[in-house]
Amino acid sequence: MAIFSTIGILLLALLGGMPAHALLGVADCRPEQQGQAQLQSLRPGLHTVQGTLAGFDPCQASVRFRLPTGVVRPPLMISLHGGGGINDVLASDQAFFEHGMATLTFDAYEMNRFNGRGSLFWARQVSNEARQRMLLSTAWAAYQWAIQRKDIDTQNIFIFGISNGAAVAANLAAMVDPLHVRGVIAEGITPLGLGLPDQTRVPMLLAFGRLDDFGAADPKMMRWLLSDTCRFNIRFELAPPGTAERCNNTSGPAEMTPNPLAWVDSIKARSAPIEIAYFENMAHNAYFGRLIQQRATWGSGQTLGASLGATPEARAQFFQAMTTFIARQARSP
């Protein structure tokens, strides 16, 4: 390595100066891939982003790329965070790593050079479409980086996404090559933002906590029935054709976005298999921590469902369902 020795990198990781990475050399770094976007106010308490969005720089400080010890060319799990940033997926990323998978995750906001904003700002004061555009741009580039690696099984890649990350994962399910990606797990998916694709190419598991009311104005509207007016959707050039083609801020803006179950019904006949699983005693983001049932006020002034977490038993059941799905879809050696 031209700058850091192997020992130096390991010392920095131990001291907390950088994430625990599989070793990357300076030649692996792509600083030009980091974005140049700026926040733009839509109205008080709500923002979008404008400007050049990031691709993927594996050396950016938030990136965690890890290889399990003693496993030759392990399968890879790419995890996509939700509205709050990378902390949304650190615990689940660790669970997949301990399960024997290589893991890759990142913070899309930091990749776009946004620093110093807390998770509540991103989760409650930035639009879904803005968060999803950043996530999709970086996730697509991260996938393309991953399939070039020699230290993972590039024919056994999986994608996990939570919330906004689940919507991005669903769009990626329409974009990736099935020779590389074996399956996609989408937890607490939202249909709002970039919309959902008209067809998927790889098997999907949609997971919902029975107590997941996150983002719903109506206390009786659970996540699998979540919907709102089309004006919250935009058409993004990188995203595959989908619901946002016909339901967006300029086309039928007052109409309603199809909820996740309606979306599945509309595409399942022409898509790879889609499984739907529900888990008792689980709300939004099972790996958030302990189960909290609550409502909260967003920057827009709306009071919405905001229940999070799961009981340990529910989280264990969810993880078992995910690993069963992974085992069923994995390519045999």
Secondary structure, DSSP 8 states (H G I E B T S, - for coil): --S--HHHHHHHHHTTSS---S---GGG--GGGS---EEEEEETTEEEEES------TTSTT-EEE--TT-SS--EEEEE--TT-GGGTHHHHHHHHHTT-EEEE--HHHHTT--S--HHHHHHHB-HHHHHHHHHHHHHHHHHHHTT-SSS-TTSEEEEEETHHHHHHHHHTTTS-TTTEEEEEEES---SSS--BS--SS-EEEEEETT--TT-SSTT--GGG---BGGG----TTS-SBGGGTSSSSSSTTSB---HHHHHHHHGGGSS-EEEEEETTB-B-GGGSS-B--EEE-TTS-EEE--B-B-HHHHHHHHHHHHHHHHHHS---
